[in-house]
Amino acid sequence: MKRSDLAVYFIMGTENCKENPLSVLEDALKSGITMFQLREKGAKALKGEAYETFALTCQSLCKEYAIPFIINDDVELAIKINADGVHVGQEDKPLAQIREQLKGKIVGVSVHNEEEMKLAVAGGADYVGIGPIYETQSKADAKPAAGVSFLSKARTDYPDFPIVGIGGITTNNALEVLRAGADGVAVISAICQSSNRGQTINQLK
Ligand SMILES: C=C1C=NC(C(F)(F)F)=NC1=N
């Protein structure tokens, strides 16, 4: 994984799209996203066979565009379908165990403070997600918007570590996140709901 892979990190699940999620993903891939995370959450989340089939279809679309395909939380599925990696939160399995299970794959970790950042870096994470930077519509149990202050601090403490900002990021505030030191921005709604994804994605870079 290169730091530039984090430039426009699209995250999506079936709950985030009104249109067909696969056509949204293909349009986003055509429009220049640099990384994709399948984050299947919510009351109507796909489960079992349907979830795996959907994941495999997303994976093959990403492969067509040579874009890293990341699974949120589900380490077992990521291993089973040989995804390019996983993104995990603080509540998931110990990072050391995930790192062991996914040697050579991308392991991303959500961090919210200096202690979590220190543990993620020491534990072998390939990148960290910091947020929510702004108010988010996409995560029901999100912590309050933190702004860019912790992101700036993390960049100061870890000048060369891959960091992506997440939470309420749009074409209107992405630049602030990058100026604060993020390698890129993770986006759900701004891309899912865009009427011109090519333009939106260019304005996030
Ligand atoms: C809760 C999350 C926090 N950060 C990220 C990412 F942007 F990928 F780092 N993904 C998530 N699912």
Ligand as a Chemical Component Dictionary entry (heavy atoms), coordinates in Angstrom:
data_LIG
# 
_chem_comp.id                   LIG 
_chem_comp.type                 NON-POLYMER 
_chem_comp.pdbx_formal_charge   0 
_chem_comp.three_letter_code    LIG 
# 
loop_
_chem_comp_atom.comp_id 
_chem_comp_atom.atom_id 
_chem_comp_atom.alt_atom_id 
_chem_comp_atom.type_symbol 
_chem_comp_atom.charge 
_chem_comp_atom.model_Cartn_x 
_chem_comp_atom.model_Cartn_y 
_chem_comp_atom.model_Cartn_z 
_chem_comp_atom.pdbx_ordinal 
LIG C1 C1 C 0 -14.875 3.654 11.015 1  
LIG C2 C2 C 0 -13.943 3.854 10.059 2  
LIG C3 C3 C 0 -12.887 4.805 10.237 3  
LIG N1 N1 N 0 -11.962 4.991 9.267  4  
LIG C4 C4 C 0 -12.032 4.275 8.139  5  
LIG C5 C5 C 0 -10.966 4.543 7.098  6  
LIG F1 F1 F 0 -11.251 5.686 6.478  7  
LIG F2 F2 F 0 -10.935 3.555 6.215  8  
LIG F3 F3 F 0 -9.772  4.668 7.690  9  
LIG N2 N2 N 0 -12.966 3.368 7.894  10 
LIG C6 C6 C 0 -13.948 3.104 8.806  11 
LIG N3 N3 N 0 -14.834 2.227 8.570  12 
# 
loop_
_chem_comp_bond.comp_id 
_chem_comp_bond.atom_id_1 
_chem_comp_bond.atom_id_2 
_chem_comp_bond.value_order 
_chem_comp_bond.pdbx_ordinal 
LIG C1 C2 DOUB 1  
LIG C2 C3 SING 2  
LIG C2 C6 SING 3  
LIG C3 N1 DOUB 4  
LIG N1 C4 SING 5  
LIG C4 C5 SING 6  
LIG C4 N2 DOUB 7  
LIG C5 F1 SING 8  
LIG C5 F2 SING 9  
LIG C5 F3 SING 10 
LIG N2 C6 SING 11 
LIG C6 N3 DOUB 12 
# 
